[in-house]
Amino acid sequence: MRFLVDENVRREVRDFLASIGSAKYVPHGSSDVVVAHIAQAEHRILVTHDKDFGNALAYPPKRYAGIVIIRIHPPIVGIINGALSILFSRYDEKSLAGRIVILEASGFLINPPLENAE
């Protein structure tokens, strides 16, 4: 899996994502528009805490390899990595393409829903 990790995501989470795929950090100070462009151009799943990427009108999911919005508070690295591990053990890149995932400590919501979602 190929990930684009927003600058608001801790290094330990990026390192975890790099252990299961290819993770690239967003350049520091990049605007949401630049982040979106990189994710599209490089066909990477965007991993972020920025809820603005959940706006399907501004960032139509079908244009992306996937958008994962982390909504875990407080943002404890072990909990985030555990939730990401569960998500990516169940769904591959193809399954998440064109979808927004809201990741919570108790699970995740995928929109549009997958036909075989549990």
Phi, psi and omega in degrees: 000147180245125184241147167245117186257119181296155182294345179276002180259134184296150181304322181296329176288317176301317179298320177298314180298323177295332180286341179248000181184214179246120182241132179236134177277144173292137176303136182304133177084006181290140176286164177301324180297318179293317178302313180299317180298316180298314181302317180292309186297326184259003179051053180247147173285122179279129177243122188208163169261354188282108182291347177301330180287354174277354179281100184292341177283319179283324183229077182303119186303329182296345179272357187238158176285357180136149177230123178246117179256117182277119179238057180246118182229131354292157184282075180278124187306313182299321179290317179298311181297322177296316179295319177296321179300316179296313180303309186280349172277338180265329186230138179262180181303317182299320181293326185269349180301132179077017183231153172254131177246126172262113185262123178236166180299328183269359181151207182207157177241129180247128181226128354295152183299151175274147180297326182257020181298144182274000000 
